[in-house]
Amino acid sequence: MRVKADLHMHSFISDGKASPEELVHRALEAGLQVISVTDHDSFQGSVRARRYVEEKGLDLLVIIGNEVRTVRGDVLVLCDHPIDPPVQVGELVDKAHEEGCIAVPAHPFDLMRQGIGKEVYNHRFDAIEVYNASADPITNRRARQAAAELGLPPLANTDAHIPEYLGTAYTLVETRNLSVEDFLEAVRRGKVQPVYGKPDLQTRLRRYWWSIERRIFR
């Protein structure tokens, strides 16, 4: 089966606007079948989202995720359960693999968003975020080049900080069934097709104003 997945978004547990529960409903409205709420240095958003999906019996797979701020920059860790993530990149990748998770550099060449840059070439990552709907075209292009050079699966995500971003970019994943184990294995095996898209101007302006509002009132 082929599913639409967005594996990088933020709730109000870190610097997003919406609750994990609101992200769940927005994801369903946007036609997504798989999401991961990857709050900064916290698995709590995705744990809450999964719990809510299970309680309500909703048809959505929630991957337990975290955007870990390592000493070199941001790495998405996508799992079936929370782990205790190290901040050294190599140790984080090893820990992720030991726990059955996947490790994915987020916006790797976007220095404004704390990408890990050339560290993508130094560790055994499982995939690379080659398209981030919040990043600029040049850094996305560099990420695509790195994925091609390394032979790693390319992922597209929104990095949504407001729920309206969901559905504008995503990754099509060919998985045997809608389970965390099979989904992560499909990503490892490169059964993916990134779909690029940008929010419209009005939505981008909402995102911009949210970033200002958050800095003023938090």
C-alpha positions as CSV (number, residue, x, y, z in Angstrom):
1,M,0.0,0.0,0.0
2,R,1.1,3.5,-0.7
3,V,0.7,6.1,2.0
4,K,1.2,9.9,2.4
5,A,3.5,10.8,5.2
6,D,4.8,14.0,6.9
7,L,7.5,13.1,9.3
8,H,8.5,16.6,10.6
9,M,6.1,19.0,12.4
10,H,5.9,20.8,15.7
11,S,3.2,21.2,18.3
12,F,3.0,23.7,21.2
13,I,5.1,21.4,23.3
14,S,8.1,23.0,21.5
15,D,7.6,26.0,19.1
16,G,4.5,25.0,17.2
17,K,1.1,26.7,17.5
18,A,-1.3,23.8,17.6
19,S,-1.7,21.0,20.1
20,P,-0.8,17.4,19.1
21,E,-4.5,16.6,18.9
22,E,-5.1,19.5,16.5
23,L,-2.3,18.3,14.3
24,V,-3.9,14.9,14.1
25,H,-7.2,16.4,12.8
26,R,-5.4,18.7,10.4
27,A,-3.4,15.8,9.1
28,L,-6.5,13.7,8.4
29,E,-8.1,16.7,6.7
30,A,-5.0,17.0,4.5
31,G,-5.2,13.3,3.5
32,L,-2.2,12.1,5.3
33,Q,-2.0,8.5,6.6
34,V,1.3,8.8,8.6
35,I,2.7,11.6,10.7
36,S,5.3,12.2,13.3
37,V,5.1,15.1,15.7
38,T,8.8,15.9,16.0
39,D,9.0,18.5,18.8
40,H,12.4,19.9,19.6
41,D,14.2,17.5,22.1
42,S,10.9,15.9,23.1
43,F,8.9,12.8,22.2
44,Q,5.9,14.1,24.2
45,G,4.1,15.6,21.2
46,S,4.1,12.4,19.2
47,V,3.2,10.3,22.3
48,R,0.2,12.5,22.9
49,A,-0.8,12.3,19.3
50,R,-0.6,8.5,19.2
51,R,-2.5,8.2,22.5
52,Y,-5.3,10.5,21.0
53,V,-5.5,8.5,17.8
54,E,-5.8,5.2,19.7
55,E,-8.4,6.6,22.1
56,K,-10.5,8.0,19.2
57,G,-10.0,5.0,16.9
58,L,-8.7,7.3,14.1
59,D,-7.2,5.9,10.9
60,L,-3.8,7.5,11.2
61,L,-0.4,6.0,12.0
62,V,1.7,8.1,14.4
63,I,5.4,7.5,14.5
64,I,7.1,8.5,17.8
65,G,9.5,11.2,16.8
66,N,11.8,13.9,18.1
67,E,13.9,16.6,16.4
68,V,17.1,16.2,18.4
69,R,19.4,19.2,18.7
70,T,22.8,17.5,18.5
71,V,26.1,19.4,19.0
72,R,26.2,19.6,15.2
73,G,22.6,20.4,14.4
74,D,19.2,18.9,14.1
75,V,18.5,15.2,13.5
76,L,15.0,13.6,13.3
77,V,14.7,10.4,15.3
78,L,11.7,8.3,14.3
79,C,10.8,5.3,16.4
80,D,8.1,3.0,17.8
81,H,8.8,4.2,21.4
82,P,10.7,7.1,23.0
83,I,14.4,6.7,23.6
84,D,17.0,8.7,25.5
85,P,18.8,10.5,22.7
86,P,22.5,11.4,23.0
87,V,23.6,14.8,21.6
88,Q,26.7,13.5,19.8
89,V,25.7,12.7,16.2
90,G,27.4,9.4,16.0
91,E,26.2,8.2,19.3
92,L,22.7,9.3,18.4
93,V,22.7,7.4,15.1
94,D,24.0,4.3,16.9
95,K,21.4,4.6,19.7
96,A,18.6,5.0,17.1
97,H,19.7,1.8,15.3
98,E,20.0,-0.1,18.5
99,E,16.4,0.8,19.4
100,G,15.0,0.0,15.9
101,C,14.6,3.7,15.0
102,I,15.7,5.6,12.0
103,A,17.9,8.8,12.0
104,V,17.3,11.5,9.4
105,P,19.2,14.8,9.1
106,A,16.6,17.6,9.1
107,H,17.1,20.4,6.6
108,P,20.9,19.5,6.7
109,F,22.3,22.5,4.8
110,D,20.0,25.2,6.3
111,L,22.3,26.9,8.8
112,M,19.4,29.2,9.8
113,R,17.6,26.1,11.0
114,Q,20.6,24.4,12.6
115,G,21.3,21.8,9.9
116,I,24.2,19.5,10.4
117,G,25.9,20.4,7.1
118,K,28.7,18.1,5.9
119,E,28.1,15.8,8.9
120,V,25.6,14.0,6.6
121,Y,28.6,12.4,5.0
122,N,30.2,11.1,8.2
123,H,27.5,8.9,9.7
124,R,25.2,6.0,8.8
125,F,21.9,7.8,8.4
126,D,18.8,6.0,7.1
127,A,17.4,8.8,4.9
128,I,17.8,12.5,4.3
129,E,15.2,15.2,4.4
130,V,15.8,16.5,0.9
131,Y,12.8,18.9,0.8
132,N,11.7,21.0,3.7
133,A,8.7,23.3,2.9
134,S,10.1,25.9,5.3
135,A,13.6,25.9,3.9
136,D,15.0,27.8,0.9
137,P,15.5,26.2,-2.5
138,I,19.3,26.3,-2.5
139,T,19.6,24.3,0.8
140,N,17.0,21.8,-0.4
141,R,18.9,21.3,-3.6
142,R,22.1,20.6,-1.7
143,A,20.2,18.1,0.4
144,R,19.0,16.3,-2.7
145,Q,22.5,16.2,-4.1
146,A,23.8,14.7,-0.8
147,A,21.1,12.0,-0.8
148,A,22.0,11.1,-4.4
149,E,25.7,10.9,-3.6
150,L,25.1,8.8,-0.6
151,G,22.4,6.6,-2.1
152,L,20.1,7.4,0.8
153,P,16.2,7.6,0.6
154,P,14.9,11.2,0.0
155,L,12.2,12.5,2.2
156,A,9.9,15.6,1.9
157,N,8.3,17.2,4.9
158,T,6.6,20.4,5.9
159,D,8.4,21.2,9.2
160,A,5.0,22.7,10.0
161,H,4.8,25.1,12.9
162,I,1.3,26.0,12.2
163,P,-1.3,23.3,11.2
164,E,-2.1,25.0,7.8
165,Y,1.2,23.8,6.4
166,L,0.2,20.1,6.6
167,G,-0.5,18.6,3.2
168,T,1.7,21.0,1.2
169,A,4.6,18.6,1.0
170,Y,4.9,14.9,1.9
171,T,6.5,11.6,1.1
172,L,4.8,8.7,-0.6
173,V,5.9,5.5,1.1
174,E,5.2,2.0,-0.3
175,T,4.7,-0.1,2.8
176,R,3.3,-3.6,3.3
177,N,0.9,-2.5,5.9
178,L,0.2,0.4,8.3
179,S,2.4,-0.6,11.1
180,V,5.4,1.3,12.6
181,E,7.8,-1.5,11.9
182,D,6.8,-2.0,8.3
183,F,6.7,1.7,7.6
184,L,10.2,2.4,9.0
185,E,11.6,-0.6,7.1
186,A,10.0,0.7,3.9
187,V,11.8,4.0,4.5
188,R,15.1,2.2,5.1
189,R,14.7,0.3,1.9
190,G,14.1,3.4,-0.1
191,K,10.4,2.7,-1.0
192,V,9.8,6.5,-1.0
193,Q,8.9,9.3,-3.4
194,P,9.1,12.9,-2.1
195,V,6.4,15.2,-3.2
196,Y,7.4,18.9,-3.2
197,G,5.0,21.8,-2.5
198,K,5.0,25.2,-0.9
199,P,2.1,26.8,1.1
200,D,0.4,29.7,-0.5
201,L,1.5,33.3,0.4
202,Q,-1.2,33.8,3.0
203,T,-0.2,30.6,4.8
204,R,3.4,31.6,4.7
205,L,2.5,35.0,6.2
206,R,0.6,33.2,9.0
207,R,3.7,31.2,9.7
208,Y,5.8,34.4,9.8
209,W,3.4,36.1,12.2
210,W,3.3,33.1,14.4
211,S,7.1,33.2,14.8
212,I,6.8,36.8,15.9
213,E,3.9,36.1,18.2
214,R,5.7,33.2,19.8
215,R,8.7,35.3,20.6
216,I,6.7,38.1,22.1
217,F,4.2,36.1,24.3
218,R,6.3,33.1,25.3
